């Protein structure tokens, strides 16, 4: 599709950014809806981040996504930080409006939207494995939705600090197996199970039949954790859907269309991801 001199522009800032699937995702939507616009990768180093974001505003960009290692730094560059980003302690979506930079975090909302797409939400209680940025964003959204949420991490002090800040509970890593019996949802927010990393060690024999098992990893599309849960007849929710759903608010803000997440989009974005 050809673009004109009036094209709306957005992109993703990262360092590096070549691995990102966001250009493929947004590009598919732009093509589907016949929008005069473009979404481009923007490799920007940490020392150049603030200046480049402000330059994008002056260049007429509609906004951008922010990924590693800039999500925390993006908070400081914003004129307005929405509650989703304040709770998550990080920004992943910037909207440029009337010369102002508005920051939000769509990761937690994308996670919950993915659960809903699998008819797996709401739930009464959730166990979040991990205590990094993804755990913070997802945990905050679960708690704000009224879900009792606990954090379980290999470093207990990090889990305890996160639980205290957000209003959840903290658990010892060694107890993660037996804790499954007391929760309706468990979500892996760690890198365990990702291609090139060891699998997550989680004994699902303690899981009740109602347990939803979610993983934010999407390379491979189905981790060993999800395969084991599926074999036990449990509801499983993979990470690719979160990637797609978290992109919806930004696309809507930048290009004026509320995009749809469907199976065709999943196939396009998955591309060469290992199944």
CORBELHU-V630605 format. One record per helix or strand of 2 or more residues. SS is the DSSP state (~ for helix, > for strand). FROM is the first residue (numbers start at 0). TO is the last residue. Records with the same first field share a line. If there is no record, write none. Layout:
SS=FROM-TO ; FROM-TO
This chain:
>=7-13 ; 36-42 ; 62-65 ; 79-80 ; 92-96 ; 99-103 ; 124-128 ; 147-152 ; 168-171 ; 184-187 ; 211-214 ; 234-236
~=21-31 ; 45-57 ; 72-76 ; 82-87 ; 106-116 ; 132-143 ; 155-165 ; 172-181 ; 203-205 ; 223-230 ; 239-245 ; 247-254 ; 262-269
